[in-house]
Amino acid sequence: MLDIEVIEDPAAAEASLDPIRTRILMELAEPGSATQLAAKVGLPRQKVNYHLKALERHGLVELVEERRKGNVTERILRASAASYLISPAALASVAPDPHKFSDRYSAFWLLALASRMVQEMGQLIAGAAAAQQKLATFAIDGEITFRTAADRAAFAEELGVAVTRLVDKYHDGGTGAPGPRTPAGSGRKHRLVVALHPSLKAAPKAQPTNHSAKEQDND
């Protein structure tokens, strides 16, 4: 089972978005049968089987084992992944294209870059899994608070300079001196994306209604 499966096929994406099937995928984080699922989701077993067949047809659930019970064979299934993410490839004709515009201060360009990252990482993970190889990745996730917009702009400028300096230092453009085993220009290309955006504000806590407040005063 994958930690995250990226769905590229439009039909598979449509199948996964059905609320009942989403619930079934969640329940199948642990292997189970149609009968067990029916009790959990509150549907007839025949109805659950219908949804299971659709999910299995698109590779979103997989057979773990078959158990013989009298004249009946019980199929034990599980989800193909713990979580799912729909790739922009599922909407290929209208997916954002980072090459159509390039503005490092544009929120839409950042979104297009993130969209491309989801699509490329999905393909890379699938390829690495098929080849039974590890995928070399690196990420940093954190938060920083700026006192002023000027501080944020200065930070972004210095970050850009620092990244450019590192790229110039390590990028193999094919013109440097080759090593004993690695000819110049033979290195593996890597995608580098550096992002900075405001954090989402926390949702405000629900305030007690007047009725609730009066009840608390009376306690």
Order of alpha helices (4+ residues) and beta strands (2+ residues): beta-alpha-alpha-alpha-alpha-beta-beta-beta-alpha-alpha-alpha
